[in-house]
Amino acid sequence: MGGLTLLLAGLAIWLIWTGRLQRMTAKDGMALGAALVGAVLAAKGKPVIGAPLLIGAALFFAKQGNARTKAAKRAAPPPAPPRNDDVAQARALLGVAANADVAAIRAAHRRLIASVHPDKGGTEALAAQINAARDLLLDDQDRQ
């Protein structure tokens, strides 16, 4: 009984640690449900029925973890650096010079976003453009 409790606690910790509870699919939910039913059956003295459910769920989650690890390794290459005209448009939108440093970019962003933020009566689209311009310029600064 104590070993089963440790196994369930370990499964719960693993699910939380890997973030699987945040992006659970229907198959994940069914496997988790099977594991819980198996644990209850094993705890009530029917390990012949409960153990295969627990083992099957553990194998399912292990297989899913391996598949996601392999998919992450095959992820797309890093994005290409921004074009010069994109950077120039972002600088024009924020109103900063070509030699502006990170502090100037952040200050210009704060000044603009305060006036066009949706909470202040601005539009979400304009706020998103200003945020994207800031991100682009900060990324460009990091690359240099």
FIVO-255587 format. One record per residue (C-alpha): residue in one letter; x negated, y, z. Coordinates in steps of 0.1 Angstrom, whole numbers, plus 5000, padded with zeros to 4 digits. Layout:
# residues N
+----+------+------+------+
! aa !    u !    v !    w !
+----+------+------+------+
!  A !    X !    Y !    Z !
...
+----+------+------+------+
END
This chain:
# residues 144
+----+------+------+------+
! aa !    u !    v !    w !
+----+------+------+------+
!  M ! 5000 ! 5000 ! 5000 !
!  G ! 4972 ! 5024 ! 5009 !
!  G ! 4953 ! 5015 ! 4977 !
!  L ! 4984 ! 5022 ! 4956 !
!  T ! 4988 ! 5056 ! 4973 !
!  L ! 4952 ! 5064 ! 4965 !
!  L ! 4957 ! 5054 ! 4929 !
!  L ! 4988 ! 5076 ! 4926 !
!  A ! 4970 ! 5105 ! 4942 !
!  G ! 4940 ! 5100 ! 4918 !
!  L ! 4964 ! 5100 ! 4888 !
!  A ! 4981 ! 5132 ! 4900 !
!  I ! 4947 ! 5149 ! 4906 !
!  W ! 4935 ! 5138 ! 4872 !
!  L ! 4967 ! 5151 ! 4855 !
!  I ! 4964 ! 5184 ! 4872 !
!  W ! 4926 ! 5187 ! 4867 !
!  T ! 4928 ! 5180 ! 4829 !
!  G ! 4958 ! 5203 ! 4825 !
!  R ! 4980 ! 5176 ! 4811 !
!  L ! 5010 ! 5186 ! 4832 !
!  Q ! 5011 ! 5219 ! 4814 !
!  R ! 5013 ! 5204 ! 4779 !
!  M ! 5033 ! 5173 ! 4785 !
!  T ! 5050 ! 5156 ! 4755 !
!  A ! 5079 ! 5132 ! 4756 !
!  K ! 5056 ! 5103 ! 4754 !
!  D ! 5035 ! 5116 ! 4783 !
!  G ! 5067 ! 5120 ! 4803 !
!  M ! 5078 ! 5085 ! 4796 !
!  A ! 5044 ! 5071 ! 4805 !
!  L ! 5044 ! 5091 ! 4837 !
!  G ! 5079 ! 5078 ! 4845 !
!  A ! 5068 ! 5042 ! 4839 !
!  A ! 5039 ! 5048 ! 4862 !
!  L ! 5062 ! 5061 ! 4889 !
!  V ! 5086 ! 5032 ! 4885 !
!  G ! 5057 ! 5008 ! 4886 !
!  A ! 5044 ! 5023 ! 4917 !
!  V ! 5078 ! 5022 ! 4934 !
!  L ! 5082 ! 4985 ! 4924 !
!  A ! 5048 ! 4976 ! 4936 !
!  A ! 5053 ! 4995 ! 4969 !
!  K ! 5086 ! 4976 ! 4975 !
!  G ! 5068 ! 4942 ! 4972 !
!  K ! 5073 ! 4935 ! 4935 !
!  P ! 5037 ! 4939 ! 4922 !
!  V ! 5043 ! 4914 ! 4893 !
!  I ! 5067 ! 4939 ! 4877 !
!  G ! 5051 ! 4971 ! 4889 !
!  A ! 5014 ! 4965 ! 4881 !
!  P ! 5019 ! 4961 ! 4843 !
!  L ! 5038 ! 4994 ! 4843 !
!  L ! 5010 ! 5011 ! 4862 !
!  I ! 4983 ! 4996 ! 4841 !
!  G ! 5001 ! 5004 ! 4808 !
!  A ! 5005 ! 5040 ! 4819 !
!  A ! 4969 ! 5043 ! 4829 !
!  L ! 4957 ! 5029 ! 4796 !
!  F ! 4981 ! 5052 ! 4777 !
!  F ! 4967 ! 5083 ! 4795 !
!  A ! 4931 ! 5071 ! 4790 !
!  K ! 4937 ! 5066 ! 4753 !
!  Q ! 4953 ! 5101 ! 4750 !
!  G ! 4923 ! 5116 ! 4767 !
!  N ! 4899 ! 5100 ! 4744 !
!  A ! 4918 ! 5111 ! 4713 !
!  R ! 4919 ! 5147 ! 4725 !
!  T ! 4882 ! 5146 ! 4733 !
!  K ! 4874 ! 5134 ! 4697 !
!  A ! 4898 ! 5160 ! 4682 !
!  A ! 4880 ! 5188 ! 4702 !
!  K ! 4847 ! 5177 ! 4688 !
!  R ! 4861 ! 5179 ! 4653 !
!  A ! 4874 ! 5214 ! 4659 !
!  A ! 4871 ! 5241 ! 4633 !
!  P ! 4838 ! 5260 ! 4630 !
!  P ! 4836 ! 5294 ! 4648 !
!  P ! 4854 ! 5322 ! 4630 !
!  A ! 4834 ! 5343 ! 4605 !
!  P ! 4822 ! 5377 ! 4616 !
!  P ! 4846 ! 5405 ! 4609 !
!  R ! 4842 ! 5425 ! 4577 !
!  N ! 4828 ! 5460 ! 4578 !
!  D ! 4861 ! 5475 ! 4566 !
!  D ! 4880 ! 5457 ! 4594 !
!  V ! 4856 ! 5472 ! 4620 !
!  A ! 4859 ! 5506 ! 4604 !
!  Q ! 4897 ! 5504 ! 4605 !
!  A ! 4895 ! 5494 ! 4642 !
!  R ! 4872 ! 5523 ! 4650 !
!  A ! 4895 ! 5547 ! 4632 !
!  L ! 4926 ! 5534 ! 4651 !
!  L ! 4909 ! 5538 ! 4685 !
!  G ! 4892 ! 5570 ! 4674 !
!  V ! 4856 ! 5560 ! 4684 !
!  A ! 4824 ! 5567 ! 4666 !
!  A ! 4803 ! 5540 ! 4649 !
!  N ! 4777 ! 5542 ! 4677 !
!  A ! 4803 ! 5539 ! 4705 !
!  D ! 4793 ! 5516 ! 4733 !
!  V ! 4815 ! 5492 ! 4753 !
!  A ! 4825 ! 5518 ! 4778 !
!  A ! 4837 ! 5543 ! 4752 !
!  I ! 4857 ! 5515 ! 4734 !
!  R ! 4874 ! 5505 ! 4766 !
!  A ! 4881 ! 5542 ! 4776 !
!  A ! 4896 ! 5549 ! 4741 !
!  H ! 4917 ! 5517 ! 4744 !
!  R ! 4930 ! 5527 ! 4779 !
!  R ! 4939 ! 5562 ! 4767 !
!  L ! 4958 ! 5550 ! 4737 !
!  I ! 4975 ! 5520 ! 4753 !
!  A ! 4988 ! 5542 ! 4781 !
!  S ! 5008 ! 5563 ! 4755 !
!  V ! 5020 ! 5535 ! 4732 !
!  H ! 5027 ! 5507 ! 4756 !
!  P ! 5062 ! 5492 ! 4753 !
!  D ! 5069 ! 5500 ! 4790 !
!  K ! 5063 ! 5537 ! 4781 !
!  G ! 5086 ! 5537 ! 4751 !
!  G ! 5061 ! 5525 ! 4725 !
!  T ! 5063 ! 5495 ! 4702 !
!  E ! 5049 ! 5461 ! 4708 !
!  A ! 5035 ! 5460 ! 4673 !
!  L ! 5014 ! 5492 ! 4678 !
!  A ! 5002 ! 5480 ! 4712 !
!  A ! 4992 ! 5447 ! 4696 !
!  Q ! 4973 ! 5465 ! 4669 !
!  I ! 4954 ! 5486 ! 4695 !
!  N ! 4946 ! 5455 ! 4715 !
!  A ! 4934 ! 5437 ! 4684 !
!  A ! 4912 ! 5467 ! 4675 !
!  R ! 4897 ! 5467 ! 4710 !
!  D ! 4890 ! 5430 ! 4708 !
!  L ! 4875 ! 5432 ! 4674 !
!  L ! 4852 ! 5461 ! 4684 !
!  L ! 4841 ! 5444 ! 4716 !
!  D ! 4834 ! 5412 ! 4698 !
!  D ! 4814 ! 5432 ! 4672 !
!  Q ! 4794 ! 5447 ! 4701 !
!  D ! 4787 ! 5413 ! 4715 !
!  R ! 4774 ! 5401 ! 4682 !
!  Q ! 4750 ! 5430 ! 4678 !
+----+------+------+------+
END
